[in-house]
Amino acid sequence: MSSGMKTIIYPVKDLAQAKKLYGKLLGVEPLMDAAYYVGYRVGDQDIGLDPNGHGQGLTGPLAYWNVDDINETIRQLIEAGATPLQPVKDVGGGKLVGSVTDADGNQIGLIQAS
């Protein structure tokens, strides 16, 4: 079902400030640098800064589990008691993301590569 967590997204209010801070922390330049998202890669870990994250219900960093079939995984998680949080959407290049919460309110991110 999953090949592990390889992406973490941080909701940020000030993208320029966050980019400066995370650039220093990570020690690398962003692979993607746009007004709607800044993304870094350190080893095989993707780290993203999302200035729209708070408006989409993110209350803190969200780790994303890599899955083969995001819609089926979400269906199975809902059957197991999860509540939908963010609907599945294409974030570019056919990459799909979505999220649910568990019974304790913990957010679970899912990502399906193209």
Chimera marker file (.cmm) of the C-alpha trace (Angstrom):
<marker_set name="trace">
<marker id="1" x="0.000" y="0.000" z="0.000" r="1" g="1" b="0" radius="0.5"/>
<marker id="2" x="2.774" y="2.469" z="0.902" r="1" g="1" b="0" radius="0.5"/>
<marker id="3" x="6.455" y="2.847" z="0.154" r="1" g="1" b="0" radius="0.5"/>
<marker id="4" x="7.040" y="5.104" z="3.162" r="1" g="1" b="0" radius="0.5"/>
<marker id="5" x="7.103" y="8.807" z="3.953" r="1" g="1" b="0" radius="0.5"/>
<marker id="6" x="9.280" y="10.773" z="1.570" r="1" g="1" b="0" radius="0.5"/>
<marker id="7" x="7.644" y="14.209" z="1.588" r="1" g="1" b="0" radius="0.5"/>
<marker id="8" x="6.892" y="16.705" z="4.336" r="1" g="1" b="0" radius="0.5"/>
<marker id="9" x="5.089" y="19.992" z="3.732" r="1" g="1" b="0" radius="0.5"/>
<marker id="10" x="5.287" y="22.961" z="6.082" r="1" g="1" b="0" radius="0.5"/>
<marker id="11" x="2.467" y="25.521" z="5.971" r="1" g="1" b="0" radius="0.5"/>
<marker id="12" x="4.055" y="28.981" z="6.116" r="1" g="1" b="0" radius="0.5"/>
<marker id="13" x="2.671" y="32.498" z="6.392" r="1" g="1" b="0" radius="0.5"/>
<marker id="14" x="5.716" y="34.363" z="5.083" r="1" g="1" b="0" radius="0.5"/>
<marker id="15" x="7.169" y="32.393" z="2.184" r="1" g="1" b="0" radius="0.5"/>
<marker id="16" x="10.230" y="34.633" z="1.726" r="1" g="1" b="0" radius="0.5"/>
<marker id="17" x="11.201" y="34.357" z="5.392" r="1" g="1" b="0" radius="0.5"/>
<marker id="18" x="10.542" y="30.606" z="5.466" r="1" g="1" b="0" radius="0.5"/>
<marker id="19" x="12.610" y="30.118" z="2.305" r="1" g="1" b="0" radius="0.5"/>
<marker id="20" x="15.521" y="31.951" z="3.920" r="1" g="1" b="0" radius="0.5"/>
<marker id="21" x="15.291" y="29.908" z="7.132" r="1" g="1" b="0" radius="0.5"/>
<marker id="22" x="14.822" y="26.484" z="5.506" r="1" g="1" b="0" radius="0.5"/>
<marker id="23" x="17.513" y="27.244" z="2.929" r="1" g="1" b="0" radius="0.5"/>
<marker id="24" x="19.968" y="27.740" z="5.801" r="1" g="1" b="0" radius="0.5"/>
<marker id="25" x="18.698" y="24.683" z="7.671" r="1" g="1" b="0" radius="0.5"/>
<marker id="26" x="18.805" y="22.363" z="4.675" r="1" g="1" b="0" radius="0.5"/>
<marker id="27" x="21.929" y="23.797" z="3.061" r="1" g="1" b="0" radius="0.5"/>
<marker id="28" x="20.569" y="23.430" z="-0.481" r="1" g="1" b="0" radius="0.5"/>
<marker id="29" x="18.853" y="25.621" z="-3.061" r="1" g="1" b="0" radius="0.5"/>
<marker id="30" x="15.193" y="24.912" z="-3.837" r="1" g="1" b="0" radius="0.5"/>
<marker id="31" x="14.402" y="22.642" z="-6.783" r="1" g="1" b="0" radius="0.5"/>
<marker id="32" x="11.126" y="24.503" z="-7.228" r="1" g="1" b="0" radius="0.5"/>
<marker id="33" x="10.726" y="28.147" z="-6.330" r="1" g="1" b="0" radius="0.5"/>
<marker id="34" x="7.299" y="29.618" z="-7.098" r="1" g="1" b="0" radius="0.5"/>
<marker id="35" x="4.919" y="32.016" z="-5.352" r="1" g="1" b="0" radius="0.5"/>
<marker id="36" x="2.625" y="29.089" z="-4.468" r="1" g="1" b="0" radius="0.5"/>
<marker id="37" x="5.263" y="26.536" z="-3.351" r="1" g="1" b="0" radius="0.5"/>
<marker id="38" x="8.975" y="26.193" z="-2.634" r="1" g="1" b="0" radius="0.5"/>
<marker id="39" x="10.377" y="22.668" z="-2.710" r="1" g="1" b="0" radius="0.5"/>
<marker id="40" x="13.714" y="21.238" z="-1.619" r="1" g="1" b="0" radius="0.5"/>
<marker id="41" x="15.285" y="17.797" z="-1.855" r="1" g="1" b="0" radius="0.5"/>
<marker id="42" x="17.783" y="16.507" z="0.694" r="1" g="1" b="0" radius="0.5"/>
<marker id="43" x="18.863" y="12.961" z="-0.116" r="1" g="1" b="0" radius="0.5"/>
<marker id="44" x="15.624" y="11.201" z="-1.051" r="1" g="1" b="0" radius="0.5"/>
<marker id="45" x="13.514" y="13.444" z="1.236" r="1" g="1" b="0" radius="0.5"/>
<marker id="46" x="11.330" y="16.191" z="-0.276" r="1" g="1" b="0" radius="0.5"/>
<marker id="47" x="10.615" y="19.236" z="1.906" r="1" g="1" b="0" radius="0.5"/>
<marker id="48" x="8.032" y="21.772" z="0.797" r="1" g="1" b="0" radius="0.5"/>
<marker id="49" x="6.910" y="25.213" z="1.958" r="1" g="1" b="0" radius="0.5"/>
<marker id="50" x="3.245" y="25.963" z="1.239" r="1" g="1" b="0" radius="0.5"/>
<marker id="51" x="2.010" y="29.534" z="1.756" r="1" g="1" b="0" radius="0.5"/>
<marker id="52" x="-1.577" y="28.302" z="1.251" r="1" g="1" b="0" radius="0.5"/>
<marker id="53" x="-1.306" y="25.410" z="3.705" r="1" g="1" b="0" radius="0.5"/>
<marker id="54" x="-3.013" y="27.102" z="6.643" r="1" g="1" b="0" radius="0.5"/>
<marker id="55" x="-5.988" y="27.987" z="4.445" r="1" g="1" b="0" radius="0.5"/>
<marker id="56" x="-6.248" y="24.328" z="3.426" r="1" g="1" b="0" radius="0.5"/>
<marker id="57" x="-6.509" y="23.127" z="7.018" r="1" g="1" b="0" radius="0.5"/>
<marker id="58" x="-2.860" y="22.387" z="7.787" r="1" g="1" b="0" radius="0.5"/>
<marker id="59" x="-2.056" y="23.141" z="11.402" r="1" g="1" b="0" radius="0.5"/>
<marker id="60" x="1.600" y="22.131" z="11.236" r="1" g="1" b="0" radius="0.5"/>
<marker id="61" x="3.986" y="20.055" z="9.124" r="1" g="1" b="0" radius="0.5"/>
<marker id="62" x="2.304" y="17.237" z="7.226" r="1" g="1" b="0" radius="0.5"/>
<marker id="63" x="4.184" y="14.079" z="6.270" r="1" g="1" b="0" radius="0.5"/>
<marker id="64" x="3.035" y="12.397" z="3.074" r="1" g="1" b="0" radius="0.5"/>
<marker id="65" x="3.008" y="8.633" z="2.589" r="1" g="1" b="0" radius="0.5"/>
<marker id="66" x="3.884" y="7.528" z="-0.948" r="1" g="1" b="0" radius="0.5"/>
<marker id="67" x="1.157" y="5.231" z="-2.272" r="1" g="1" b="0" radius="0.5"/>
<marker id="68" x="0.494" y="3.455" z="-5.570" r="1" g="1" b="0" radius="0.5"/>
<marker id="69" x="-3.227" y="4.335" z="-5.787" r="1" g="1" b="0" radius="0.5"/>
<marker id="70" x="-4.238" y="7.412" z="-3.794" r="1" g="1" b="0" radius="0.5"/>
<marker id="71" x="-7.982" y="7.113" z="-4.387" r="1" g="1" b="0" radius="0.5"/>
<marker id="72" x="-8.080" y="3.484" z="-3.306" r="1" g="1" b="0" radius="0.5"/>
<marker id="73" x="-5.885" y="4.203" z="-0.281" r="1" g="1" b="0" radius="0.5"/>
<marker id="74" x="-8.158" y="7.053" z="0.818" r="1" g="1" b="0" radius="0.5"/>
<marker id="75" x="-11.209" y="4.830" z="0.344" r="1" g="1" b="0" radius="0.5"/>
<marker id="76" x="-9.642" y="2.137" z="2.526" r="1" g="1" b="0" radius="0.5"/>
<marker id="77" x="-8.599" y="4.632" z="5.209" r="1" g="1" b="0" radius="0.5"/>
<marker id="78" x="-12.111" y="6.114" z="5.335" r="1" g="1" b="0" radius="0.5"/>
<marker id="79" x="-13.524" y="2.594" z="5.705" r="1" g="1" b="0" radius="0.5"/>
<marker id="80" x="-11.092" y="2.143" z="8.605" r="1" g="1" b="0" radius="0.5"/>
<marker id="81" x="-12.338" y="5.309" z="10.342" r="1" g="1" b="0" radius="0.5"/>
<marker id="82" x="-10.421" y="8.204" z="8.753" r="1" g="1" b="0" radius="0.5"/>
<marker id="83" x="-12.103" y="11.506" z="7.872" r="1" g="1" b="0" radius="0.5"/>
<marker id="84" x="-11.302" y="13.261" z="4.566" r="1" g="1" b="0" radius="0.5"/>
<marker id="85" x="-9.299" y="16.488" z="5.011" r="1" g="1" b="0" radius="0.5"/>
<marker id="86" x="-7.958" y="17.602" z="1.617" r="1" g="1" b="0" radius="0.5"/>
<marker id="87" x="-9.489" y="16.144" z="-1.546" r="1" g="1" b="0" radius="0.5"/>
<marker id="88" x="-7.178" y="14.544" z="-4.088" r="1" g="1" b="0" radius="0.5"/>
<marker id="89" x="-5.699" y="17.113" z="-6.460" r="1" g="1" b="0" radius="0.5"/>
<marker id="90" x="-3.063" y="17.156" z="-9.177" r="1" g="1" b="0" radius="0.5"/>
<marker id="91" x="-0.198" y="19.409" z="-8.068" r="1" g="1" b="0" radius="0.5"/>
<marker id="92" x="1.613" y="19.234" z="-11.382" r="1" g="1" b="0" radius="0.5"/>
<marker id="93" x="3.146" y="16.630" z="-13.615" r="1" g="1" b="0" radius="0.5"/>
<marker id="94" x="0.453" y="14.118" z="-12.706" r="1" g="1" b="0" radius="0.5"/>
<marker id="95" x="1.504" y="14.016" z="-9.037" r="1" g="1" b="0" radius="0.5"/>
<marker id="96" x="-1.594" y="13.585" z="-6.867" r="1" g="1" b="0" radius="0.5"/>
<marker id="97" x="-1.908" y="14.597" z="-3.207" r="1" g="1" b="0" radius="0.5"/>
<marker id="98" x="-4.675" y="14.394" z="-0.617" r="1" g="1" b="0" radius="0.5"/>
<marker id="99" x="-5.074" y="13.906" z="3.104" r="1" g="1" b="0" radius="0.5"/>
<marker id="100" x="-7.272" y="12.472" z="5.833" r="1" g="1" b="0" radius="0.5"/>
<marker id="101" x="-7.360" y="12.656" z="9.613" r="1" g="1" b="0" radius="0.5"/>
<marker id="102" x="-7.463" y="9.755" z="12.023" r="1" g="1" b="0" radius="0.5"/>
<marker id="103" x="-9.861" y="9.505" z="14.967" r="1" g="1" b="0" radius="0.5"/>
<marker id="104" x="-7.475" y="11.566" z="17.112" r="1" g="1" b="0" radius="0.5"/>
<marker id="105" x="-7.269" y="14.420" z="14.601" r="1" g="1" b="0" radius="0.5"/>
<marker id="106" x="-3.792" y="13.495" z="13.346" r="1" g="1" b="0" radius="0.5"/>
<marker id="107" x="-3.342" y="14.447" z="9.719" r="1" g="1" b="0" radius="0.5"/>
<marker id="108" x="-2.172" y="11.789" z="7.246" r="1" g="1" b="0" radius="0.5"/>
<marker id="109" x="-0.897" y="13.003" z="3.883" r="1" g="1" b="0" radius="0.5"/>
<marker id="110" x="-0.888" y="10.787" z="0.811" r="1" g="1" b="0" radius="0.5"/>
<marker id="111" x="0.999" y="11.287" z="-2.423" r="1" g="1" b="0" radius="0.5"/>
<marker id="112" x="0.904" y="9.333" z="-5.663" r="1" g="1" b="0" radius="0.5"/>
<marker id="113" x="3.718" y="9.981" z="-8.113" r="1" g="1" b="0" radius="0.5"/>
<marker id="114" x="2.907" y="10.191" z="-11.796" r="1" g="1" b="0" radius="0.5"/>
<link id1="1" id2="2" r="1" g="1" b="0" radius="0.2"/>
<link id1="2" id2="3" r="1" g="1" b="0" radius="0.2"/>
<link id1="3" id2="4" r="1" g="1" b="0" radius="0.2"/>
<link id1="4" id2="5" r="1" g="1" b="0" radius="0.2"/>
<link id1="5" id2="6" r="1" g="1" b="0" radius="0.2"/>
<link id1="6" id2="7" r="1" g="1" b="0" radius="0.2"/>
<link id1="7" id2="8" r="1" g="1" b="0" radius="0.2"/>
<link id1="8" id2="9" r="1" g="1" b="0" radius="0.2"/>
<link id1="9" id2="10" r="1" g="1" b="0" radius="0.2"/>
<link id1="10" id2="11" r="1" g="1" b="0" radius="0.2"/>
<link id1="11" id2="12" r="1" g="1" b="0" radius="0.2"/>
<link id1="12" id2="13" r="1" g="1" b="0" radius="0.2"/>
<link id1="13" id2="14" r="1" g="1" b="0" radius="0.2"/>
<link id1="14" id2="15" r="1" g="1" b="0" radius="0.2"/>
<link id1="15" id2="16" r="1" g="1" b="0" radius="0.2"/>
<link id1="16" id2="17" r="1" g="1" b="0" radius="0.2"/>
<link id1="17" id2="18" r="1" g="1" b="0" radius="0.2"/>
<link id1="18" id2="19" r="1" g="1" b="0" radius="0.2"/>
<link id1="19" id2="20" r="1" g="1" b="0" radius="0.2"/>
<link id1="20" id2="21" r="1" g="1" b="0" radius="0.2"/>
<link id1="21" id2="22" r="1" g="1" b="0" radius="0.2"/>
<link id1="22" id2="23" r="1" g="1" b="0" radius="0.2"/>
<link id1="23" id2="24" r="1" g="1" b="0" radius="0.2"/>
<link id1="24" id2="25" r="1" g="1" b="0" radius="0.2"/>
<link id1="25" id2="26" r="1" g="1" b="0" radius="0.2"/>
<link id1="26" id2="27" r="1" g="1" b="0" radius="0.2"/>
<link id1="27" id2="28" r="1" g="1" b="0" radius="0.2"/>
<link id1="28" id2="29" r="1" g="1" b="0" radius="0.2"/>
<link id1="29" id2="30" r="1" g="1" b="0" radius="0.2"/>
<link id1="30" id2="31" r="1" g="1" b="0" radius="0.2"/>
<link id1="31" id2="32" r="1" g="1" b="0" radius="0.2"/>
<link id1="32" id2="33" r="1" g="1" b="0" radius="0.2"/>
<link id1="33" id2="34" r="1" g="1" b="0" radius="0.2"/>
<link id1="34" id2="35" r="1" g="1" b="0" radius="0.2"/>
<link id1="35" id2="36" r="1" g="1" b="0" radius="0.2"/>
<link id1="36" id2="37" r="1" g="1" b="0" radius="0.2"/>
<link id1="37" id2="38" r="1" g="1" b="0" radius="0.2"/>
<link id1="38" id2="39" r="1" g="1" b="0" radius="0.2"/>
<link id1="39" id2="40" r="1" g="1" b="0" radius="0.2"/>
<link id1="40" id2="41" r="1" g="1" b="0" radius="0.2"/>
<link id1="41" id2="42" r="1" g="1" b="0" radius="0.2"/>
<link id1="42" id2="43" r="1" g="1" b="0" radius="0.2"/>
<link id1="43" id2="44" r="1" g="1" b="0" radius="0.2"/>
<link id1="44" id2="45" r="1" g="1" b="0" radius="0.2"/>
<link id1="45" id2="46" r="1" g="1" b="0" radius="0.2"/>
<link id1="46" id2="47" r="1" g="1" b="0" radius="0.2"/>
<link id1="47" id2="48" r="1" g="1" b="0" radius="0.2"/>
<link id1="48" id2="49" r="1" g="1" b="0" radius="0.2"/>
<link id1="49" id2="50" r="1" g="1" b="0" radius="0.2"/>
<link id1="50" id2="51" r="1" g="1" b="0" radius="0.2"/>
<link id1="51" id2="52" r="1" g="1" b="0" radius="0.2"/>
<link id1="52" id2="53" r="1" g="1" b="0" radius="0.2"/>
<link id1="53" id2="54" r="1" g="1" b="0" radius="0.2"/>
<link id1="54" id2="55" r="1" g="1" b="0" radius="0.2"/>
<link id1="55" id2="56" r="1" g="1" b="0" radius="0.2"/>
<link id1="56" id2="57" r="1" g="1" b="0" radius="0.2"/>
<link id1="57" id2="58" r="1" g="1" b="0" radius="0.2"/>
<link id1="58" id2="59" r="1" g="1" b="0" radius="0.2"/>
<link id1="59" id2="60" r="1" g="1" b="0" radius="0.2"/>
<link id1="60" id2="61" r="1" g="1" b="0" radius="0.2"/>
<link id1="61" id2="62" r="1" g="1" b="0" radius="0.2"/>
<link id1="62" id2="63" r="1" g="1" b="0" radius="0.2"/>
<link id1="63" id2="64" r="1" g="1" b="0" radius="0.2"/>
<link id1="64" id2="65" r="1" g="1" b="0" radius="0.2"/>
<link id1="65" id2="66" r="1" g="1" b="0" radius="0.2"/>
<link id1="66" id2="67" r="1" g="1" b="0" radius="0.2"/>
<link id1="67" id2="68" r="1" g="1" b="0" radius="0.2"/>
<link id1="68" id2="69" r="1" g="1" b="0" radius="0.2"/>
<link id1="69" id2="70" r="1" g="1" b="0" radius="0.2"/>
<link id1="70" id2="71" r="1" g="1" b="0" radius="0.2"/>
<link id1="71" id2="72" r="1" g="1" b="0" radius="0.2"/>
<link id1="72" id2="73" r="1" g="1" b="0" radius="0.2"/>
<link id1="73" id2="74" r="1" g="1" b="0" radius="0.2"/>
<link id1="74" id2="75" r="1" g="1" b="0" radius="0.2"/>
<link id1="75" id2="76" r="1" g="1" b="0" radius="0.2"/>
<link id1="76" id2="77" r="1" g="1" b="0" radius="0.2"/>
<link id1="77" id2="78" r="1" g="1" b="0" radius="0.2"/>
<link id1="78" id2="79" r="1" g="1" b="0" radius="0.2"/>
<link id1="79" id2="80" r="1" g="1" b="0" radius="0.2"/>
<link id1="80" id2="81" r="1" g="1" b="0" radius="0.2"/>
<link id1="81" id2="82" r="1" g="1" b="0" radius="0.2"/>
<link id1="82" id2="83" r="1" g="1" b="0" radius="0.2"/>
<link id1="83" id2="84" r="1" g="1" b="0" radius="0.2"/>
<link id1="84" id2="85" r="1" g="1" b="0" radius="0.2"/>
<link id1="85" id2="86" r="1" g="1" b="0" radius="0.2"/>
<link id1="86" id2="87" r="1" g="1" b="0" radius="0.2"/>
<link id1="87" id2="88" r="1" g="1" b="0" radius="0.2"/>
<link id1="88" id2="89" r="1" g="1" b="0" radius="0.2"/>
<link id1="89" id2="90" r="1" g="1" b="0" radius="0.2"/>
<link id1="90" id2="91" r="1" g="1" b="0" radius="0.2"/>
<link id1="91" id2="92" r="1" g="1" b="0" radius="0.2"/>
<link id1="92" id2="93" r="1" g="1" b="0" radius="0.2"/>
<link id1="93" id2="94" r="1" g="1" b="0" radius="0.2"/>
<link id1="94" id2="95" r="1" g="1" b="0" radius="0.2"/>
<link id1="95" id2="96" r="1" g="1" b="0" radius="0.2"/>
<link id1="96" id2="97" r="1" g="1" b="0" radius="0.2"/>
<link id1="97" id2="98" r="1" g="1" b="0" radius="0.2"/>
<link id1="98" id2="99" r="1" g="1" b="0" radius="0.2"/>
<link id1="99" id2="100" r="1" g="1" b="0" radius="0.2"/>
<link id1="100" id2="101" r="1" g="1" b="0" radius="0.2"/>
<link id1="101" id2="102" r="1" g="1" b="0" radius="0.2"/>
<link id1="102" id2="103" r="1" g="1" b="0" radius="0.2"/>
<link id1="103" id2="104" r="1" g="1" b="0" radius="0.2"/>
<link id1="104" id2="105" r="1" g="1" b="0" radius="0.2"/>
<link id1="105" id2="106" r="1" g="1" b="0" radius="0.2"/>
<link id1="106" id2="107" r="1" g="1" b="0" radius="0.2"/>
<link id1="107" id2="108" r="1" g="1" b="0" radius="0.2"/>
<link id1="108" id2="109" r="1" g="1" b="0" radius="0.2"/>
<link id1="109" id2="110" r="1" g="1" b="0" radius="0.2"/>
<link id1="110" id2="111" r="1" g="1" b="0" radius="0.2"/>
<link id1="111" id2="112" r="1" g="1" b="0" radius="0.2"/>
<link id1="112" id2="113" r="1" g="1" b="0" radius="0.2"/>
<link id1="113" id2="114" r="1" g="1" b="0" radius="0.2"/>
</marker_set>
